[in-house]
Amino acid sequence: IIKLLYAYTPQRTLETFRDVYIFTELMDDSLRSVIGKQLDHDRISFLVYQMLCGIRYLHAAGIIHRDLKPSNMVVSYNCDLKILDFGLARSVETTFTMTQYVVTRHYRAPEIILQMEYDSRVDMWSIGCIMAELITGEVLFPGTDHVDQWMCIVRKLGTPRPEFIARTTPGTQRYIQNQPPVPGIPFEHLFPDSVFDQSSSNHPQLTNEYARDFLRRMLAFDPLERCTVDEALRHPYINVWYYEPDFKRSPPAAPYDHTIDAQNLSVGAWKKLLFEEIQDIQATMTLDDPEPR
């Protein structure tokens, strides 16, 4: 996760407060810049591993990112990856059956498109879509609108199973049942050997077959069958990088207090909370030493 180094406002009083400057660690480029470059299995697997590490930390704190996409991830020239942009992140304590306008369309899970209840596994779907894009250089589900996005998914993955359809609204059930059944495309055809870099890896499990198997689990239509972040980290295509001390270096994720999100505050009250937060950061952190004093 991108590290906050400092936050600053030049205004000294709440009455004049209007500007916030946020300082984060410097990275070299967006992950978007990597799309289209033929990456070998080592790089793809390592990038996805880092996505999962970041999301594991968020999920442990009870937070869903809800807008994972290449432009919301940044990379360094030595293949380090950081997740940023938490504008749509929310607590998992909340039951979500709200608008589908979270997660950029091409990375939006089926349960969001159908306005079903959803949980942290929507982030796993998004990571699966991003990994597919790293492999092929193209958006996996390039829908042009809400309905077309659904059809893009169905054309490639096939009509969802009855147990998934049964959990949708009656109107959605009628719509799906009135469509001719679609068998979907086998992953061996969606991701043929020709789209993978042909160079060999020092890790025997970093193969085309394991990459396809991992994608199949990440892109499970039914979220109940989709990988959790811990299951994904244990998959053979990913666990080659797994190192338990990596997870102990960061402080434990403190549970997110979601009660503030439910408060119906005025603009002035939100402004006061933000100003106090910035003042606290300025009092406890410096750019030379971003750790709280």
C-alpha positions in Angstrom: 0.0 0.0 0.0 1.3 3.5 -0.9 2.9 5.1 2.2 1.6 8.4 3.4 4.7 10.5 4.3 3.1 13.8 5.3 0.0 15.9 4.9 0.1 19.7 5.1 -2.2 22.7 4.9 -0.8 26.3 4.7 -3.9 27.6 6.4 -3.7 28.1 10.2 -7.3 28.3 11.1 -10.5 26.3 10.4 -12.1 29.4 9.0 -9.5 29.8 6.3 -8.8 26.1 5.7 -9.2 25.1 2.0 -6.0 23.4 0.8 -4.5 20.0 1.6 -1.2 18.7 0.3 -0.5 15.0 0.6 3.0 13.6 0.3 3.5 9.9 -0.5 6.5 7.8 -1.4 7.7 8.3 -5.0 7.2 5.5 -7.5 8.2 5.4 -11.2 5.0 4.8 -13.1 1.5 3.5 -13.2 0.9 -0.2 -13.7 -1.0 0.9 -16.8 2.4 1.7 -18.4 3.4 -2.0 -18.1 0.3 -3.3 -19.9 1.2 -4.4 -23.4 4.8 -5.3 -22.6 5.3 -9.0 -22.7 6.1 -10.0 -19.1 7.5 -13.4 -18.1 5.8 -15.5 -15.5 8.2 -14.3 -12.8 7.2 -10.7 -13.2 3.5 -11.4 -13.6 3.4 -13.7 -10.6 5.5 -11.2 -8.4 3.3 -8.3 -9.4 0.1 -10.2 -8.5 1.7 -11.4 -5.3 2.3 -7.8 -4.2 -1.3 -6.9 -5.1 -2.5 -9.7 -2.9 -0.2 -8.6 0.0 -1.7 -5.1 -0.1 -5.2 -6.3 -0.3 -4.7 -8.8 2.5 -3.6 -6.0 4.7 -6.7 -4.0 3.8 -9.1 -6.9 4.2 -7.5 -7.7 7.6 -8.4 -4.1 8.6 -12.0 -4.7 7.4 -11.7 -2.6 4.3 -12.7 -3.3 0.7 -10.8 -1.3 -1.9 -13.6 -1.5 -4.5 -11.7 0.2 -7.3 -8.7 -1.9 -8.2 -7.4 -1.3 -11.7 -4.0 -0.7 -13.4 -4.2 3.1 -13.0 -4.7 2.7 -9.3 -1.4 0.8 -8.9 2.1 2.2 -9.2 5.3 0.4 -9.9 9.0 1.0 -9.6 11.7 0.0 -12.1 12.7 -2.9 -9.9 9.1 -4.3 -10.0 7.9 -3.1 -6.6 4.2 -2.4 -6.7 2.0 -0.2 -4.5 -1.8 0.2 -4.3 -3.3 3.7 -4.1 -6.5 5.7 -4.5 -8.9 4.7 -1.7 -11.7 7.0 -2.7 -14.2 4.2 -3.0 -12.9 2.0 -0.2 -15.4 1.0 2.4 -15.7 -1.1 5.5 -16.7 -4.7 5.2 -19.0 -4.2 8.1 -21.4 -2.6 5.7 -23.8 -4.7 3.7 -23.5 -3.5 0.1 -26.5 -3.8 -2.2 -26.1 -0.2 -3.4 -25.3 1.3 -6.8 -23.1 -0.6 -9.2 -21.1 2.5 -9.8 -18.2 1.3 -7.8 -15.2 -0.3 -9.4 -14.3 0.9 -12.9 -16.6 -0.9 -15.3 -14.1 -3.3 -16.9 -13.0 -4.6 -13.4 -16.5 -4.8 -11.9 -17.5 -8.2 -10.5 -20.8 -9.9 -11.6 -22.4 -9.4 -8.2 -21.9 -5.7 -8.4 -23.2 -5.5 -12.0 -26.4 -7.4 -10.8 -26.7 -5.2 -7.7 -26.4 -8.2 -5.4 -24.9 -8.1 -1.9 -21.2 -8.2 -2.2 -18.1 -8.5 0.0 -14.3 -8.4 -0.2 -14.2 -10.9 -3.0 -15.0 -8.2 -5.5 -11.4 -7.1 -5.0 -10.3 -10.6 -6.0 -12.2 -10.4 -9.2 -10.6 -7.1 -10.1 -7.1 -8.6 -9.5 -8.0 -11.5 -11.8 -9.0 -9.0 -14.5 -5.7 -7.1 -14.0 -3.6 -10.2 -14.2 -5.4 -11.3 -17.4 -4.5 -7.8 -18.9 -0.9 -8.2 -17.9 -0.8 -11.5 -19.8 -2.6 -10.5 -23.0 -2.1 -6.7 -23.1 -5.8 -6.3 -23.6 -8.8 -5.6 -21.3 -10.5 -8.9 -20.6 -14.1 -7.7 -20.4 -14.2 -4.4 -22.4 -17.9 -3.6 -22.0 -19.1 -0.3 -23.3 -22.0 0.1 -20.8 -23.6 -1.7 -17.9 -25.5 -4.3 -20.0 -22.6 -4.9 -22.4 -20.2 -5.4 -19.5 -22.5 -8.3 -18.3 -22.6 -9.8 -21.8 -18.8 -9.6 -22.2 -18.5 -11.6 -19.0 -21.1 -14.2 -20.1 -19.7 -14.6 -23.6 -16.3 -15.6 -22.1 -17.2 -17.4 -18.9 -20.6 -18.7 -19.9 -24.0 -18.5 -18.3 -23.8 -18.6 -14.5 -25.0 -21.7 -12.7 -28.6 -21.9 -11.3 -27.5 -21.6 -7.7 -25.9 -18.2 -8.5 -28.9 -17.0 -10.5 -31.2 -18.0 -7.7 -29.6 -15.4 -5.4 -30.3 -12.5 -7.9 -33.5 -10.5 -8.0 -36.6 -11.9 -9.7 -36.2 -9.4 -12.6 -32.6 -10.4 -13.1 -33.5 -14.1 -13.0 -36.1 -13.6 -15.7 -33.6 -11.7 -17.8 -30.9 -14.3 -17.6 -33.3 -17.2 -18.1 -34.7 -15.6 -21.2 -31.3 -15.4 -22.8 -30.0 -18.5 -24.7 -27.5 -20.4 -22.6 -23.8 -19.6 -23.4 -21.2 -22.3 -22.8 -18.3 -19.9 -22.3 -14.8 -20.2 -23.7 -12.3 -22.7 -22.2 -9.4 -20.9 -20.4 -7.0 -22.7 -22.7 -8.6 -20.7 -25.5 -9.0 -17.5 -23.6 -5.3 -17.7 -22.6 -3.6 -19.9 -25.1 0.1 -20.7 -24.8 0.8 -18.1 -27.5 -0.1 -15.1 -25.2 2.5 -16.1 -22.6 6.2 -15.2 -22.7 8.1 -18.3 -23.8 11.1 -17.8 -21.5 11.6 -20.4 -18.8 11.4 -19.7 -15.1 13.6 -21.0 -12.3 10.4 -21.8 -10.5 8.8 -25.0 -11.9 5.3 -24.0 -10.8 5.3 -20.7 -12.8 3.8 -22.3 -15.9 1.0 -21.4 -18.4 -1.2 -24.2 -16.8 -0.8 -22.8 -13.3 -1.4 -19.3 -14.5 -4.7 -20.4 -16.1 -5.7 -22.3 -13.0 -5.1 -19.3 -10.8 -7.2 -17.1 -13.2 -10.0 -19.6 -13.2 -10.2 -19.4 -9.4 -10.0 -15.6 -9.3 -12.6 -15.2 -12.0 -15.1 -17.6 -10.6 -18.6 -16.2 -11.6 -20.0 -17.1 -8.1 -18.2 -15.1 -5.4 -18.8 -18.1 -3.0 -16.5 -20.1 -5.3 -13.9 -17.3 -5.8 -10.6 -17.3 -4.0 -10.2 -15.4 -0.8 -6.9 -13.4 -0.5 -5.4 -16.1 1.7 -6.4 -18.9 -0.6 -4.9 -16.9 -3.5 -1.6 -16.4 -1.7 -1.3 -20.2 -1.2 -1.8 -21.0 -4.9 1.2 -22.6 -6.5 1.5 -19.8 -9.1 1.8 -17.2 -6.3 3.2 -18.9 -3.2 6.7 -19.1 -4.7 7.1 -15.5 -3.3 5.4 -16.1 0.0 7.6 -15.2 2.9 5.9 -15.0 6.3 8.2 -12.4 7.8 7.0 -10.0 5.0 3.7 -9.9 6.8 5.2 -9.3 10.2 7.3 -6.3 9.2 4.2 -4.1 8.9 2.2 -3.2 12.0 -1.0 -5.3 12.4 -3.9 -3.8 10.6 -6.0 -1.9 13.1 -9.7 -2.6 12.6 -11.3 0.3 10.7 -13.8 2.3 12.7 -16.7 2.5 10.1 -19.1 4.4 12.4 -17.8 7.7 11.0 -19.0 6.7 7.5 -22.6 6.3 8.8 -22.7 9.8 10.3 -24.8 12.3 8.6 -22.5 15.3 9.1 -22.7 18.7 7.5 -20.0 19.9 5.1 -18.7 22.1 7.9 -18.4 19.2 10.3 -16.5 17.1 7.8 -14.2 20.1 7.1 -13.5 20.4 10.9 -12.7 16.6 11.1 -10.3 16.9 8.2 -8.6 20.0 9.5 -8.1 18.3 12.9 -6.6 15.2 11.2 -4.2 17.4 9.2 -3.2 19.3 12.3 -2.5 16.0 14.1 -0.3 14.7 11.2 1.6 18.0 11.2 2.2 17.7 14.9 3.3 14.1 14.9 5.1 13.5 11.6 7.8 15.1 9.5 9.0 14.5 6.0 12.4 13.5 7.3 10.9 11.0 9.6 7.3 10.0 8.5 6.8 7.7 11.4 4.6 9.2 14.1 6.6 10.8 17.0 
